[in-house]
């Protein structure tokens, strides 16, 4: 089934009032899972490339170079087929730049938080260019999920407050190497700011609600799982994984959850999504 037809089917609001009890729960859960999987289109295709591309590359092309090529092809295909709009592409490019800048800093000689050990022609400042797409993938997921699940946000904090928190979250990823890690203070501020915020979504034919903070934490958890998979396949390595692989520290879950908040803030500022965000006065 072509993706546009699948999307049309998933977005059909047919009356299913005859469903109740376990049948309704099972059907809604199934549709919710399908929509989530569809929203992860870029992530799924990109990770397929991670699994398929050999460690030593192919035909004289290194693994990192091939991953960049696949990421560009996937992104161009999504825009050409109108699975993403030009405005959404601009936001995704911003995610790429924000992520790549962070990668350059974290892998620099003075920090060495992690490293990309393999050779590549498409490395800049020691960081392969495909790495920014890992951050862009988070933005792509949020954009796709917003449309497929008909997301609406109630009691979103004022945009200027959300922007200050997002900038502070990003800045802390840099400054904690010099003046201490204030992530938990920022998390407490975020907790207060988004305490009333609720996300309304439609898995099938009825609206369901979830605290927006819970959504951030859950997305952060799945990114942490994806990070474990990536390090297991040697895409990048943390210092404690150089000898033998070990699970990524659980504390990274909180970092990813905060990064999701920053990403969400950018997406929520897109014009066609902003109309679905309720900011109380």
Buried (B, 14 or more C-beta within 10 A) or exposed (E): EEEEEBBEEBEEEEEBEEBEEEEBEEBBEEBBEBBBEBBBBBBBBBBEBBEEBEEEBEEEBBBBBBBBBBBEEBBEBBBEEEBBBEEBBEBBBBBBEBBBBBBBBBBBEEEEBBBBEBEBEBBEEEBBBBBBBBBBBBBBBBBBBBBBBBBBBBBBBEBEBBBBBBEBBBEBBBEEBEEEBBBEEBBEBBEEBBEBBBBBBBBBBEEEEEBBBEBBBEBBBBBBEBBBEBBEBBBBBBEEBEEEBEBBEEEBBBBBBBBBBBBBBBBBBBEEBBEBBEBEE
